[in-house]
Amino acid sequence: MARYYENTSTFNFSWDQVVRGYWKRYPNPQSTHVLSEDTWSRQIKDGCLHTKRVLTKTNRVPKWGERFFNAKSVKIIEESIVDPDQKVLITYTRNLGYTKVMSVVERVEYRSAGPHQTVARRSAWIDSQVFGFSRAIRAFGVDRFKKNCTQMASGFNHVLHALYERQASHGLAPVSHTLKEMRSAAAAAAAATDRAAANVLSSVNRT
Amino acid sequence: MNSIGEECTDLKKKYDDCFNTWFSEKFLKGDHDDSMCSSIFRIYQECVKNAMKQQNIDFKEIDKDILGTENEFKAPPQEGTS
């Protein structure tokens, strides 16, 4: 029986920003374990974008696990569907090979939660069929997955900030001449402050 | 980000740049004509598939679709709700 784990994280960016950033999320300071990333197939079906990508990641296992799982790297298959009308991005990843030793399946749903927020609901199923060790391997897998969740969120946040924060601050830099410009600059400043406050809150909540 | 085949990384970058532009400027704005990047995609694909063949990667397993099919894993029912 696979172990199930779920968690939710909030990104303080619009859904459009998050999905555009999704394809650019590697490399980031938390993704040194990601070695390669390739698009395998891509097509539009019923107005939704279906993508399959193949990633290579380093395989970090503890000493006791090396007898089962000594591969230096693992291949990950990532399927995704972007539904631009419903504003939903679903990603579904699984490891290629070694699935009897440990299989990790992860499903993430990114949904719009207002003009400046996107919620990612993450579900994971971790299984192992190694006789006598499956419980230990599953427990290790869940533990590693939980730790990775925080890293994934902060790595993705880093990319989103790098992509969009500059645009927000550009709006504040020039001296405004017209009343209309001043109003919009003030609105942008207020939004930036709200976002900063929300960012602080979400990082407090994460730890 | 690198491609799985070192020799494909330049093509991958060109394709990714094209795709990212198409995704932001066309797809998200309702234009679903995906011909814009198809020629660079074909060349890039050829390179990646050759690289993967050399690494004995199981194409059949990659081609299998799970998301959106009945093989997709479902979250267990939540405790306390019926």
Interface residues (C-beta under 8 A of the other chain):
Chain A: A2 Y4 E6 D16 V19 R20 W23 K24 Y26 P27 V34 L35 S36 E37 D38 T39 W40 R42 Q43 I44 G47 L49 H50 K52 V54 T56 K75 I77 E79 S80 I81 V82 P84 I90 T91 Y92 R94 L96 G97 V105 R107 S123 W125
Chain B: M1 N2 S3 I4 C8 K12 Y15 D16 F19 N20 F23 S24 F27 L28 G30 H32 D34 F41 Y44 Q45 V48 M52 I57 D58 E61 I62 D65 I66 L67 G68 E72 F73 A75 P76
